[in-house]
Amino acid sequence: MSQQTQTLSHQLQQYEKQIIADTLTHHPKLYQVAEALGIKYCTLWRKMKRYGICS
């Protein structure tokens, strides 16, 4: 799927996935990642599971 034909929802998901992955490289603990992103730990865990991100 090219960048032009991706839906807004898909683009936002890819952006969110990249932000989470980038933040994981700067913080050693998941609770610190959640705090840095301004979300709850359980929300972070759920999003990581959805996007297939391992810590």
N, CA, C and O atoms as a Tripos MOL2 file, in Angstrom:
@<TRIPOS>MOLECULE
protein
  220   219    55     0     0
PROTEIN
NO_CHARGES

@<TRIPOS>ATOM
      1 N           0.8530   -1.1710    0.0000 N.3       1 MET1
      2 CA          0.0000    0.0000    0.0000 C.3       1 MET1
      3 C           0.9000    1.2370    0.0000 C.2       1 MET1
      4 O           1.7650    1.3680    0.8660 O.2       1 MET1
      5 N           0.7100    2.1340   -0.9500 N.am      2 SER2
      6 CA          1.5440    3.3240   -1.0150 C.3       2 SER2
      7 C           1.0980    4.3450    0.0220 C.2       2 SER2
      8 O          -0.0150    4.2820    0.5430 O.2       2 SER2
      9 N           1.9860    5.2780    0.3070 N.am      3 GLN3
     10 CA          1.6920    6.3180    1.3060 C.3       3 GLN3
     11 C           0.4460    7.1040    0.9120 C.2       3 GLN3
     12 O          -0.3130    7.5140    1.7900 O.2       3 GLN3
     13 N           0.2160    7.3250   -0.3640 N.am      4 GLN4
     14 CA         -0.9190    8.1150   -0.8190 C.3       4 GLN4
     15 C          -2.2390    7.3840   -0.6470 C.2       4 GLN4
     16 O          -3.2700    8.0310   -0.4580 O.2       4 GLN4
     17 N          -2.2430    6.0650   -0.7050 N.am      5 THR5
     18 CA         -3.4990    5.3270   -0.6390 C.3       5 THR5
     19 C          -3.8130    4.7970    0.7550 C.2       5 THR5
     20 O          -4.8620    4.1830    0.9540 O.2       5 THR5
     21 N          -2.9300    5.0210    1.7190 N.am      6 GLN6
     22 CA         -3.2030    4.5730    3.0750 C.3       6 GLN6
     23 C          -4.2950    5.4390    3.6870 C.2       6 GLN6
     24 O          -4.3640    6.6460    3.4560 O.2       6 GLN6
     25 N          -5.1370    4.7950    4.4660 N.am      7 THR7
     26 CA         -6.1810    5.5500    5.1450 C.3       7 THR7
     27 C          -5.5630    6.3440    6.2900 C.2       7 THR7
     28 O          -4.4660    6.0360    6.7550 O.2       7 THR7
     29 N          -6.2750    7.3600    6.7320 N.am      8 LEU8
     30 CA         -5.8100    8.1600    7.8550 C.3       8 LEU8
     31 C          -5.6250    7.2820    9.0870 C.2       8 LEU8
     32 O          -4.6450    7.4260    9.8180 O.2       8 LEU8
     33 N          -6.5600    6.3820    9.3120 N.am      9 SER9
     34 CA         -6.4840    5.4840   10.4600 C.3       9 SER9
     35 C          -5.2050    4.6540   10.4160 C.2       9 SER9
     36 O          -4.5240    4.5070   11.4310 O.2       9 SER9
     37 N          -4.8800    4.1180    9.2610 N.am     10 HIS10
     38 CA         -3.6720    3.3000    9.1150 C.3      10 HIS10
     39 C          -2.4220    4.1450    9.3350 C.2      10 HIS10
     40 O          -1.4810    3.6990    9.9920 O.2      10 HIS10
     41 N          -2.4020    5.3420    8.8010 N.am     11 GLN11
     42 CA         -1.2530    6.2240    8.9810 C.3      11 GLN11
     43 C          -1.0620    6.5790   10.4510 C.2      11 GLN11
     44 O           0.0680    6.6110   10.9390 O.2      11 GLN11
     45 N          -2.1560    6.8440   11.1570 N.am     12 LEU12
     46 CA         -2.0760    7.1650   12.5780 C.3      12 LEU12
     47 C          -1.5590    5.9770   13.3810 C.2      12 LEU12
     48 O          -0.7740    6.1480   14.3140 O.2      12 LEU12
     49 N          -1.9970    4.7780   13.0200 N.am     13 GLN13
     50 CA         -1.5180    3.5780   13.7100 C.3      13 GLN13
     51 C          -0.0180    3.3910   13.4970 C.2      13 GLN13
     52 O           0.7060    3.0520   14.4340 O.2      13 GLN13
     53 N           0.4430    3.6070   12.2850 N.am     14 GLN14
     54 CA          1.8740    3.4730   11.9990 C.3      14 GLN14
     55 C           2.6820    4.5180   12.7690 C.2      14 GLN14
     56 O           3.7660    4.2260   13.2750 O.2      14 GLN14
     57 N           2.1510    5.7260   12.8510 N.am     15 TYR15
     58 CA          2.8210    6.7990   13.5830 C.3      15 TYR15
     59 C           2.8810    6.4640   15.0760 C.2      15 TYR15
     60 O           3.9160    6.6410   15.7180 O.2      15 TYR15
     61 N           1.7710    5.9810   15.6180 N.am     16 GLU16
     62 CA          1.7130    5.6040   17.0300 C.3      16 GLU16
     63 C           2.7060    4.4750   17.3220 C.2      16 GLU16
     64 O           3.4130    4.5080   18.3290 O.2      16 GLU16
     65 N           2.7520    3.4940   16.4480 N.am     17 LYS17
     66 CA          3.6870    2.3730   16.6050 C.3      17 LYS17
     67 C           5.1220    2.8790   16.6320 C.2      17 LYS17
     68 O           5.9190    2.4400   17.4610 O.2      17 LYS17
     69 N           5.4560    3.7940   15.7390 N.am     18 GLN18
     70 CA          6.8140    4.3330   15.6750 C.3      18 GLN18
     71 C           7.1530    5.1380   16.9260 C.2      18 GLN18
     72 O           8.2690    5.0480   17.4370 O.2      18 GLN18
     73 N           6.2040    5.9190   17.4200 N.am     19 ILE19
     74 CA          6.4390    6.7070   18.6340 C.3      19 ILE19
     75 C           6.6980    5.7890   19.8230 C.2      19 ILE19
     76 O           7.6110    6.0370   20.6110 O.2      19 ILE19
     77 N           5.9060    4.7390   19.9550 N.am     20 ILE20
     78 CA          6.1000    3.7900   21.0550 C.3      20 ILE20
     79 C           7.4680    3.1300   20.9370 C.2      20 ILE20
     80 O           8.2000    3.0450   21.9230 O.2      20 ILE20
     81 N           7.8160    2.6660   19.7560 N.am     21 ALA21
     82 CA          9.1090    2.0070   19.5490 C.3      21 ALA21
     83 C          10.2650    2.9610   19.8510 C.2      21 ALA21
     84 O          11.2420    2.5660   20.4880 O.2      21 ALA21
     85 N          10.1640    4.1980   19.4050 N.am     22 ASP22
     86 CA         11.2130    5.1860   19.6700 C.3      22 ASP22
     87 C          11.3440    5.4700   21.1610 C.2      22 ASP22
     88 O          12.4520    5.5710   21.6860 O.2      22 ASP22
     89 N          10.2130    5.5990   21.8340 N.am     23 THR23
     90 CA         10.2310    5.8950   23.2660 C.3      23 THR23
     91 C          10.8240    4.7300   24.0480 C.2      23 THR23
     92 O          11.4960    4.9400   25.0580 O.2      23 THR23
     93 N          10.5850    3.5150   23.5930 N.am     24 LEU24
     94 CA         11.1660    2.3310   24.2430 C.3      24 LEU24
     95 C          12.6940    2.3540   24.2150 C.2      24 LEU24
     96 O          13.3360    1.8090   25.1140 O.2      24 LEU24
     97 N          13.2720    2.9680   23.2090 N.am     25 THR25
     98 CA         14.7330    3.0200   23.1250 C.3      25 THR25
     99 C          15.3310    4.0130   24.1160 C.2      25 THR25
    100 O          16.5220    3.9450   24.4190 O.2      25 THR25
    101 N          14.5100    4.9360   24.6240 N.am     26 HIS26
    102 CA         15.0050    5.9700   25.5350 C.3      26 HIS26
    103 C          14.7060    5.6980   27.0060 C.2      26 HIS26
    104 O          15.2600    6.3650   27.8800 O.2      26 HIS26
    105 N          13.8490    4.7380   27.2900 N.am     27 HIS27
    106 CA         13.4570    4.4490   28.6660 C.3      27 HIS27
    107 C          13.5540    2.9470   28.9180 C.2      27 HIS27
    108 O          13.0070    2.1580   28.1480 O.2      27 HIS27
    109 N          14.2440    2.5400   29.9860 N.am     28 PRO28
    110 CA         14.4530    1.1150   30.2370 C.3      28 PRO28
    111 C          13.2380    0.3680   30.7890 C.2      28 PRO28
    112 O          13.1550   -0.8520   30.6440 O.2      28 PRO28
    113 N          12.3150    1.0580   31.4050 N.am     29 LYS29
    114 CA         11.1650    0.4080   32.0460 C.3      29 LYS29
    115 C           9.8670    0.8240   31.3650 C.2      29 LYS29
    116 O           9.7010    1.9760   30.9650 O.2      29 LYS29
    117 N           8.9470   -0.1350   31.2380 N.am     30 LEU30
    118 CA          7.6760    0.1560   30.5650 C.3      30 LEU30
    119 C           6.8690    1.2260   31.2820 C.2      30 LEU30
    120 O           6.1990    2.0310   30.6340 O.2      30 LEU30
    121 N           6.9230    1.2480   32.6130 N.am     31 TYR31
    122 CA          6.1630    2.2750   33.3150 C.3      31 TYR31
    123 C           6.7140    3.6660   32.9910 C.2      31 TYR31
    124 O           5.9650    4.6430   32.9950 O.2      31 TYR31
    125 N           8.0210    3.7620   32.7120 N.am     32 GLN32
    126 CA          8.6140    5.0370   32.3170 C.3      32 GLN32
    127 C           8.1710    5.4320   30.9090 C.2      32 GLN32
    128 O           7.9480    6.6100   30.6300 O.2      32 GLN32
    129 N           8.0470    4.4530   30.0380 N.am     33 VAL33
    130 CA          7.5660    4.7100   28.6760 C.3      33 VAL33
    131 C           6.1350    5.2280   28.7330 C.2      33 VAL33
    132 O           5.7980    6.2190   28.0850 O.2      33 VAL33
    133 N           5.2980    4.5490   29.5120 N.am     34 ALA34
    134 CA          3.9010    4.9660   29.6480 C.3      34 ALA34
    135 C           3.8180    6.3810   30.1960 C.2      34 ALA34
    136 O           3.0350    7.1950   29.7070 O.2      34 ALA34
    137 N           4.6180    6.6750   31.2020 N.am     35 GLU35
    138 CA          4.6220    8.0080   31.7980 C.3      35 GLU35
    139 C           5.0670    9.0570   30.7820 C.2      35 GLU35
    140 O           4.4720   10.1310   30.6960 O.2      35 GLU35
    141 N           6.1090    8.7490   30.0160 N.am     36 ALA36
    142 CA          6.6180    9.6800   29.0060 C.3      36 ALA36
    143 C           5.5780    9.9550   27.9230 C.2      36 ALA36
    144 O           5.5060   11.0610   27.3890 O.2      36 ALA36
    145 N           4.7720    8.9380   27.6040 N.am     37 LEU37
    146 CA          3.7520    9.0920   26.5680 C.3      37 LEU37
    147 C           2.4430    9.6500   27.1130 C.2      37 LEU37
    148 O           1.5510   10.0120   26.3450 O.2      37 LEU37
    149 N           2.3260    9.7190   28.4360 N.am     38 GLY38
    150 CA          1.1090   10.2480   29.0460 C.3      38 GLY38
    151 C          -0.0650    9.2890   28.9760 C.2      38 GLY38
    152 O          -1.2210    9.7050   28.8990 O.2      38 GLY38
    153 N           0.2480    7.9840   29.0050 N.am     39 ILE39
    154 CA         -0.8070    6.9680   28.9870 C.3      39 ILE39
    155 C          -0.5940    6.0070   30.1500 C.2      39 ILE39
    156 O           0.4790    5.9750   30.7530 O.2      39 ILE39
    157 N          -1.6080    5.2350   30.4530 N.am     40 LYS40
    158 CA         -1.5070    4.2540   31.5290 C.3      40 LYS40
    159 C          -0.6920    3.0510   31.0520 C.2      40 LYS40
    160 O          -0.6150    2.7550   29.8600 O.2      40 LYS40
    161 N          -0.0890    2.3720   32.0270 N.am     41 TYR41
    162 CA          0.7330    1.1990   31.7370 C.3      41 TYR41
    163 C          -0.0640    0.1470   30.9650 C.2      41 TYR41
    164 O           0.4330   -0.4140   29.9890 O.2      41 TYR41
    165 N          -1.2970   -0.1200   31.3990 N.am     42 CYS42
    166 CA         -2.0930   -1.1580   30.7320 C.3      42 CYS42
    167 C          -2.4260   -0.7630   29.2920 C.2      42 CYS42
    168 O          -2.5250   -1.6260   28.4200 O.2      42 CYS42
    169 N          -2.5990    0.5300   29.0420 N.am     43 THR43
    170 CA         -2.8570    1.0050   27.6800 C.3      43 THR43
    171 C          -1.6200    0.7920   26.8170 C.2      43 THR43
    172 O          -1.7220    0.3430   25.6750 O.2      43 THR43
    173 N          -0.4560    1.1140   27.3650 N.am     44 LEU44
    174 CA          0.7940    0.8910   26.6390 C.3      44 LEU44
    175 C           0.9570   -0.5780   26.3120 C.2      44 LEU44
    176 O           1.2830   -0.9270   25.1780 O.2      44 LEU44
    177 N           0.7370   -1.4400   27.2860 N.am     45 TRP45
    178 CA          0.8940   -2.8770   27.0810 C.3      45 TRP45
    179 C          -0.0390   -3.3700   25.9750 C.2      45 TRP45
    180 O           0.3660   -4.1580   25.1200 O.2      45 TRP45
    181 N          -1.2830   -2.9050   25.9950 N.am     46 ARG46
    182 CA         -2.2770   -3.3120   24.9950 C.3      46 ARG46
    183 C          -1.8540   -2.8510   23.5950 C.2      46 ARG46
    184 O          -1.9700   -3.6050   22.6290 O.2      46 ARG46
    185 N          -1.3670   -1.6210   23.4900 N.am     47 LYS47
    186 CA         -0.9290   -1.1050   22.1920 C.3      47 LYS47
    187 C           0.3020   -1.8660   21.6850 C.2      47 LYS47
    188 O           0.4080   -2.1610   20.4950 O.2      47 LYS47
    189 N           1.2240   -2.1770   22.5900 N.am     48 MET48
    190 CA          2.4010   -2.9440   22.1910 C.3      48 MET48
    191 C           1.9940   -4.3150   21.6740 C.2      48 MET48
    192 O           2.5420   -4.7950   20.6820 O.2      48 MET48
    193 N           1.0490   -4.9360   22.3320 N.am     49 LYS49
    194 CA          0.5580   -6.2410   21.8900 C.3      49 LYS49
    195 C          -0.0940   -6.1180   20.5090 C.2      49 LYS49
    196 O           0.1400   -6.9500   19.6330 O.2      49 LYS49
    197 N          -0.9110   -5.0800   20.3200 N.am     50 ARG50
    198 CA         -1.6050   -4.8710   19.0450 C.3      50 ARG50
    199 C          -0.6190   -4.6700   17.8990 C.2      50 ARG50
    200 O          -0.8290   -5.1770   16.7970 O.2      50 ARG50
    201 N           0.4620   -3.9240   18.1620 N.am     51 TYR51
    202 CA          1.4270   -3.6030   17.1170 C.3      51 TYR51
    203 C           2.5730   -4.6050   17.0180 C.2      51 TYR51
    204 O           3.4410   -4.4690   16.1560 O.2      51 TYR51
    205 N           2.5820   -5.6050   17.8880 N.am     52 GLY52
    206 CA          3.6360   -6.6100   17.8450 C.3      52 GLY52
    207 C           4.9880   -6.0870   18.2860 C.2      52 GLY52
    208 O           6.0240   -6.5110   17.7740 O.2      52 GLY52
    209 N           4.9750   -5.1620   19.2370 N.am     53 ILE53
    210 CA          6.2150   -4.5790   19.7500 C.3      53 ILE53
    211 C           6.6200   -5.3370   21.0050 C.2      53 ILE53
    212 O           5.8230   -5.4990   21.9290 O.2      53 ILE53
    213 N           7.8630   -5.7980   21.0320 N.am     54 CYS54
    214 CA          8.3880   -6.4810   22.2170 C.3      54 CYS54
    215 C           9.3220   -5.5270   22.9490 C.2      54 CYS54
    216 O          10.0270   -4.7330   22.3270 O.2      54 CYS54
    217 N           9.3180   -5.6120   24.2650 N.am     55 SER55
    218 CA         10.2110   -4.7270   25.0290 C.3      55 SER55
    219 C          11.5140   -5.4130   25.3550 C.2      55 SER55
    220 O          12.3830   -4.8180   25.9920 O.2      55 SER55
@<TRIPOS>BOND
     1     1     2 1
     2     2     3 1
     3     3     4 2
     4     3     5 am
     5     5     6 1
     6     6     7 1
     7     7     8 2
     8     7     9 am
     9     9    10 1
    10    10    11 1
    11    11    12 2
    12    11    13 am
    13    13    14 1
    14    14    15 1
    15    15    16 2
    16    15    17 am
    17    17    18 1
    18    18    19 1
    19    19    20 2
    20    19    21 am
    21    21    22 1
    22    22    23 1
    23    23    24 2
    24    23    25 am
    25    25    26 1
    26    26    27 1
    27    27    28 2
    28    27    29 am
    29    29    30 1
    30    30    31 1
    31    31    32 2
    32    31    33 am
    33    33    34 1
    34    34    35 1
    35    35    36 2
    36    35    37 am
    37    37    38 1
    38    38    39 1
    39    39    40 2
    40    39    41 am
    41    41    42 1
    42    42    43 1
    43    43    44 2
    44    43    45 am
    45    45    46 1
    46    46    47 1
    47    47    48 2
    48    47    49 am
    49    49    50 1
    50    50    51 1
    51    51    52 2
    52    51    53 am
    53    53    54 1
    54    54    55 1
    55    55    56 2
    56    55    57 am
    57    57    58 1
    58    58    59 1
    59    59    60 2
    60    59    61 am
    61    61    62 1
    62    62    63 1
    63    63    64 2
    64    63    65 am
    65    65    66 1
    66    66    67 1
    67    67    68 2
    68    67    69 am
    69    69    70 1
    70    70    71 1
    71    71    72 2
    72    71    73 am
    73    73    74 1
    74    74    75 1
    75    75    76 2
    76    75    77 am
    77    77    78 1
    78    78    79 1
    79    79    80 2
    80    79    81 am
    81    81    82 1
    82    82    83 1
    83    83    84 2
    84    83    85 am
    85    85    86 1
    86    86    87 1
    87    87    88 2
    88    87    89 am
    89    89    90 1
    90    90    91 1
    91    91    92 2
    92    91    93 am
    93    93    94 1
    94    94    95 1
    95    95    96 2
    96    95    97 am
    97    97    98 1
    98    98    99 1
    99    99   100 2
   100    99   101 am
   101   101   102 1
   102   102   103 1
   103   103   104 2
   104   103   105 am
   105   105   106 1
   106   106   107 1
   107   107   108 2
   108   107   109 am
   109   109   110 1
   110   110   111 1
   111   111   112 2
   112   111   113 am
   113   113   114 1
   114   114   115 1
   115   115   116 2
   116   115   117 am
   117   117   118 1
   118   118   119 1
   119   119   120 2
   120   119   121 am
   121   121   122 1
   122   122   123 1
   123   123   124 2
   124   123   125 am
   125   125   126 1
   126   126   127 1
   127   127   128 2
   128   127   129 am
   129   129   130 1
   130   130   131 1
   131   131   132 2
   132   131   133 am
   133   133   134 1
   134   134   135 1
   135   135   136 2
   136   135   137 am
   137   137   138 1
   138   138   139 1
   139   139   140 2
   140   139   141 am
   141   141   142 1
   142   142   143 1
   143   143   144 2
   144   143   145 am
   145   145   146 1
   146   146   147 1
   147   147   148 2
   148   147   149 am
   149   149   150 1
   150   150   151 1
   151   151   152 2
   152   151   153 am
   153   153   154 1
   154   154   155 1
   155   155   156 2
   156   155   157 am
   157   157   158 1
   158   158   159 1
   159   159   160 2
   160   159   161 am
   161   161   162 1
   162   162   163 1
   163   163   164 2
   164   163   165 am
   165   165   166 1
   166   166   167 1
   167   167   168 2
   168   167   169 am
   169   169   170 1
   170   170   171 1
   171   171   172 2
   172   171   173 am
   173   173   174 1
   174   174   175 1
   175   175   176 2
   176   175   177 am
   177   177   178 1
   178   178   179 1
   179   179   180 2
   180   179   181 am
   181   181   182 1
   182   182   183 1
   183   183   184 2
   184   183   185 am
   185   185   186 1
   186   186   187 1
   187   187   188 2
   188   187   189 am
   189   189   190 1
   190   190   191 1
   191   191   192 2
   192   191   193 am
   193   193   194 1
   194   194   195 1
   195   195   196 2
   196   195   197 am
   197   197   198 1
   198   198   199 1
   199   199   200 2
   200   199   201 am
   201   201   202 1
   202   202   203 1
   203   203   204 2
   204   203   205 am
   205   205   206 1
   206   206   207 1
   207   207   208 2
   208   207   209 am
   209   209   210 1
   210   210   211 1
   211   211   212 2
   212   211   213 am
   213   213   214 1
   214   214   215 1
   215   215   216 2
   216   215   217 am
   217   217   218 1
   218   218   219 1
   219   219   220 2
@<TRIPOS>SUBSTRUCTURE
     1 MET1         2 RESIDUE 1 A MET
     2 SER2         6 RESIDUE 1 A SER
     3 GLN3        10 RESIDUE 1 A GLN
     4 GLN4        14 RESIDUE 1 A GLN
     5 THR5        18 RESIDUE 1 A THR
     6 GLN6        22 RESIDUE 1 A GLN
     7 THR7        26 RESIDUE 1 A THR
     8 LEU8        30 RESIDUE 1 A LEU
     9 SER9        34 RESIDUE 1 A SER
    10 HIS10       38 RESIDUE 1 A HIS
    11 GLN11       42 RESIDUE 1 A GLN
    12 LEU12       46 RESIDUE 1 A LEU
    13 GLN13       50 RESIDUE 1 A GLN
    14 GLN14       54 RESIDUE 1 A GLN
    15 TYR15       58 RESIDUE 1 A TYR
    16 GLU16       62 RESIDUE 1 A GLU
    17 LYS17       66 RESIDUE 1 A LYS
    18 GLN18       70 RESIDUE 1 A GLN
    19 ILE19       74 RESIDUE 1 A ILE
    20 ILE20       78 RESIDUE 1 A ILE
    21 ALA21       82 RESIDUE 1 A ALA
    22 ASP22       86 RESIDUE 1 A ASP
    23 THR23       90 RESIDUE 1 A THR
    24 LEU24       94 RESIDUE 1 A LEU
    25 THR25       98 RESIDUE 1 A THR
    26 HIS26      102 RESIDUE 1 A HIS
    27 HIS27      106 RESIDUE 1 A HIS
    28 PRO28      110 RESIDUE 1 A PRO
    29 LYS29      114 RESIDUE 1 A LYS
    30 LEU30      118 RESIDUE 1 A LEU
    31 TYR31      122 RESIDUE 1 A TYR
    32 GLN32      126 RESIDUE 1 A GLN
    33 VAL33      130 RESIDUE 1 A VAL
    34 ALA34      134 RESIDUE 1 A ALA
    35 GLU35      138 RESIDUE 1 A GLU
    36 ALA36      142 RESIDUE 1 A ALA
    37 LEU37      146 RESIDUE 1 A LEU
    38 GLY38      150 RESIDUE 1 A GLY
    39 ILE39      154 RESIDUE 1 A ILE
    40 LYS40      158 RESIDUE 1 A LYS
    41 TYR41      162 RESIDUE 1 A TYR
    42 CYS42      166 RESIDUE 1 A CYS
    43 THR43      170 RESIDUE 1 A THR
    44 LEU44      174 RESIDUE 1 A LEU
    45 TRP45      178 RESIDUE 1 A TRP
    46 ARG46      182 RESIDUE 1 A ARG
    47 LYS47      186 RESIDUE 1 A LYS
    48 MET48      190 RESIDUE 1 A MET
    49 LYS49      194 RESIDUE 1 A LYS
    50 ARG50      198 RESIDUE 1 A ARG
    51 TYR51      202 RESIDUE 1 A TYR
    52 GLY52      206 RESIDUE 1 A GLY
    53 ILE53      210 RESIDUE 1 A ILE
    54 CYS54      214 RESIDUE 1 A CYS
    55 SER55      218 RESIDUE 1 A SER
